């Protein structure tokens, strides 16, 4: 061991990570010193090794959760003779009780187990006091070890593995494992450390995994098949969003064409329905080249399903079953496994069943907006609808800039902003379905004339809970002529919202393609062509997985629900790693240390 032991032990036992300076280099200084001191300590003890894992039939490996389950009925003072096992885990703490007794706490698969090392029990394995003391002093919080022993229960009632062999160091920790990480940036730049020290952080991600499994099981039980659809394609359709564009090096592979990363799997999945897959879903990533904020990330996970012959009412009932069932399932997990997360208000927000009625309130878009604004909306199909609505807002003294972000918006964007201000907050008290959006907001949905407002509206609804959009669903447009016309309307508004475009009327069915296309509007003709083979009346549904996790985990930040935070955090990890690698090299030269860290 090292000669300056007291000073070294003080250095090797920090408790909290926090910013120690104004730059990454200053912040990492103490960690570099720890790394060097810990490496020297292990080298001098000939313990800086990473052995291969080896199992023995006489003492088979056992997971800590299995150990706790199998031996839960062991009584105080009882030792289970004749069954020796090996457990593995990360050392959470070590407590020495004199020179011949030590208690260890190991963690594996999110559960802890106490280990007891008694020299008297270890003498049969050839362990003496000196060797015992040296190893116990060398072990540190964060080390990964294995421990062979027998199940027992201490006088305090703690289920314990009584060591019959010395702990084996499998993978030493060369950086300090703190009690907590205080610096928000450090939490995501060192996400692995955050997960080791923050139970809430890891429980949030565990809940995400359970939610994904629940959704998959829910859909499989109802006859849905899971398919994978392309992420790279020539066009990115299925939503109004800016895609990420990439391509092959030197333009080879696809004739020099640029490729877009998908913004939604919708059009691909509906092609599968046309192909006879009547109930299909996909759970996977989508990408949108847009901003980062508290609830949005350019890379995110969605679940979309398409159900042939399902109406909007069918989708609403299915959504209520799914969301309420998921809420109940998550609450069970929170009360048993994920107890760091806040409880879910099942009774008031997610009732298990309501006889003879819908569980969630429904609010129609146009009537609700009319009631909130105090005036009747103009004809939203009119070429002058955008200017008419802006004029009405000004006439009634509404701050137009608030709803337009200081720019000339598209009509769908303006309506969406108005709904966000006047309708969506109604979901803060209880979940609501916002139904029958104006047709301009839903180019992929079937539409009809609303008898209440005489407006052209879509067969669509969105579920909002706690002010967040959770799910979006509609009856899919399956008329190829109407779909192509809606594509043109959508693309034209998106191209130049300030121009009052006189759009060509939908063509007469059976008379061929529309003649006067707008030259610079890109229409997904392959999808329209697929519709010509016949898409059954179909209900489509989409949900953001991160939004569900935010809802049930009680967090307001999407980064908490992503394994390594948002894109900004992920890019920050790479930047920090480059700085850290340079600093480590410089630090070892200055300190005269021999062994560099394992930076990746």
Buried (B, 14 or more C-beta within 10 A) or exposed (E): EEEEEEEBBEBBEBEEBEBEEEEBBEBBBBBBBBBBBBBBBBBEBEBBEEEEEEEEEEBEBBBBEBBBEBBEEBEEEEBBEEEBBBBBBBBBEBEEEEEBBBBBBBBBEEBBBBBBBBBEBBEEEEBEEEEBBEBBBBBBBBBBBBBBBBBBBBEEEBBBBBBBBBBBBBEBBBBBBBEEBEBEBBBBBBBEBBBBBBBBBBBBBBBBEBBBEBBBEBBEEBEBBBBEBEBEBBBBBBBBBEBBEEBEEEEEEEEEEEBBBBBBBBBBBBBBBBEEBBBBBBBBEBBBBBEBEEBBBBBBBBBBBBBBEBBBEBBBBBBBBBBBBBBBBBBBBBEEBBEBBEEBEBEEBBBEEEEEEEBBEEBBBBBBBBEBBEEEBBEBBEEEBBBBBBEBBEEEEBEBEEBBEEEBBBBBBBBBBBBBBBBBBBBEEBBBBBBBBBBBBBBBBBBEEBEEBEBBBBBBBBBBBBEBBBBBBBBBBBBBBBBBBBBBBBBBBEBEBEEEBEBBEBBEEEEEEBEEEBEEBEBBEEBBEBBEEEBBEBBBBBBBBBBBBBBBBBBEBBBBBBEBBBBEBBEBBEEBBEBBBEBBEEBBEEEEBEBBBEEE
